[in-house]
């Protein structure tokens, strides 16, 4: 199995990362995509990928942190992506729930990431919360400028965004949220996504699936997401 979204560079795994990875491998997880959420931690994420043959990484800025990187350029993202360990652009997107970054800052950052994904041919990892319509509008607008590969990470949005993104060739990623009792609407949306367009992730250390809910999430729990 391939865990397509792991957050390994922070404090939650600072003391036992190797043990966490060994448990995952024993559970059948053979590949990992380590996510960059701030451009100033890219080197830390890249170092993890370089030191493990079964880990690759991304380059990008989470929408929460868009305000912290106003000078981020498409060229900088492309340069980061020139490392052979980098196989995706992001995580980028729109998150209007918390408002950590202004909406216009998030949109500007998102469009830079789209350009980098288009230029490099790498998949674009997208985080969306309370911004479905605008996200779909931006994806369609950008796609008219040239094709790119959207990947809707940890999908919890509505059917509208899912179907509009699928029309652009997107993949939809599911996490442990799918196992939550409260996620009936999410399960209904995912039920209409073709199986060959669904990918799996843990988003560890967050969102541990049932029956591990309440614990620190880790890649070994991807088996529960798959179930």
N, C-alpha and C positions, 0 to 999 in steps of 0.2 A: 504494500500500500504506500501511497504518497501523501504525506501530510503537507498540504499546499500553503499552510499559513501558520508558522510558529514564531513566537517572540522569545528568543533565547538569550538576548544580550543584556537583559536587565537583572535587577537584584533577585527576583524570585528563583532564578536558576544559577546564581553566582557560586553557590557552594556545592552543588551536586549535578552539574550539567552532564558529566560523563555517565553517571549512573542513570540519569533520566533517559539519555539516548540509548543506553544498553537495554533498559526495560522496553523501550519502543521497538528496538530491533527484535527483541525476543517475542514481541507481540505481532511481528510481521510488518512493521513499518520500515521500509527500506530506503525511502527518500524523504528529504525534508526541504522546505523552502523557508529560509529565515528572512523575516521581514524587517526592512528599514523604515522607521516611522519618523525619524528626524535626520536631516542631512548631516548633522554634526555627530551622529553615531554610526554613520555608514562604515567607517573604518573598523569599528568594533564588530559590526555584523559581518563584514567581509572577512575579518580575521577568523571568525567561527567557521565560515564556509571553507576558507583555505585550509583549515586544520582538520577537516573531516571530508572524506571522499564522497560521502552520501548526503552532504548538505550543500545547497546552493542558496543564493540570496537575491534580494531585490534592492533597488535604489529609489528613494523617494521621501516625500514629506506627508505625513498624515494631515488631514484637514484641520484637526485641532491645533496644529503647529504652523499653519500657513502664515500666520502673522509674524512668526519668528524668523521667517526666511523670505522676506520681500524681494531680496536680490537674487534668489534662485533663478538660474537660467536653464534653458533647454540644453545649451552646450555642456553645462556642468552635469546634468543628468546623463547626457550621451557619453561624456568622458567616464563617468562612474560605470556605465553599462559596458564600457570597453573591456572591463575585467571579465575573464572567461567564467568566473563563478557567478556573475550576475545574469539571471535568466528572466527577470521581470522588472517593470517600472512600477513604482508605488511603494507603499500604499498611499494613494491619493483619494480625493473624492469630495463629498459635501456632507457635512454633519451640522444641521441647524438645531439640534436638540439642546446642546449645552451652550453654544455660542462662544466657544473659546477663541475663535477667530471670526472676524467679520465676514459676512457672506461674500462680499466682493473680493476679499483676499483669498477665500477658498476657491472661488471661480477662476481667478487669475492663476492660482497655483495648479488647479486641475487642468486647465488648458495647456499649461507648460508641459505637464506630464503627458498629456495626449500627444503633443507634438514629438516628445522624446520617444514615446512608444511607436508612433508612426515611423519616425526616422530610423529606429533601431530594429523594428520588426518584432520587438519583445511584447509579451502580454502586458496589459495594463490592469493592475489590481485596484479595484474601486470599492471604497467604503461609502455607503449612502445611508443617511438617517434623516427622516423628515424632510426629504428633498427629492422625492421620486420624480415629479414632473420636470423640475429643472434639470436634473441629471439626464433624463431621457432626451430632453430638448438639446442639451449640450452635446451628448453623444451623437445624436443624429446630425447636428450642425457640423461637428468636427468630422464625422464620417464622410460627409459630402466633400470635404477637402482632401480626402485620401483615407484608404482603409487602415484600420488598426484592430487589435484583438482585445476586446473588453473581457474582464473577468470580474463578476460581481461577487465580492468576498462576503462571507458570513451573511448570506442573504436573509433579510427579514422584511423586505419591502413588499409592495403590492404586486398584483398580477400585471398591471399596466407597464411598469418599468421592466419587469422580467420579460414580457413578450416583446416590447419595443427593443430591448437589448438583444434578445435572441434573434430578432430579425436582422441584426447587424453581425451575427455570428458569435455572440457572447457565450461564455461559460458561466454557470451559476454554481457557487460554492456553498455547501451546507456545513453547519457546525453542530455542536452539542445542543444548541437552542432547539433544534428539530425534535429533541427528546423531551422537552419541557411540556408539562400539561397545558400551559398557557399558550402554546405555540400552534394552536389549531389552524389559525389563518395562514401561518407560514407553511404548514404541512400541505394545506390545500393548494397554495401557489406552487410549491415544489412538485406536487403530483402532476401538474400540467407541463412540467419541463421535461423534454426528451432525456432519456437515460444517458445518451452519449454527450449530453451537454452539462451533466452534473459532475462536480468534483468535490472532494472531501477535505476538510480541515478541522483542526482542533481550536485554532486561535489561542493556544496555550500561552500564558498560564491562566487565561480567562475562560469562562463559560464551560466548566466541566459538565459533561453529559450525565444524565441519569444512567447508572446508579451512583456515579461519583460526584454528583452535584454537591457543592459546598466545600470541596477540596481544591487544592491547587491543580489546575488542569495540566496535563502533560501529553506528549505525542502517543504514548502507549494507549491512551483512551480513544484513539481514532477508531478502534474496533467497535466501540459503542456507537459512534457516529454512523459507521457503516451499517450497523444493524438497524 
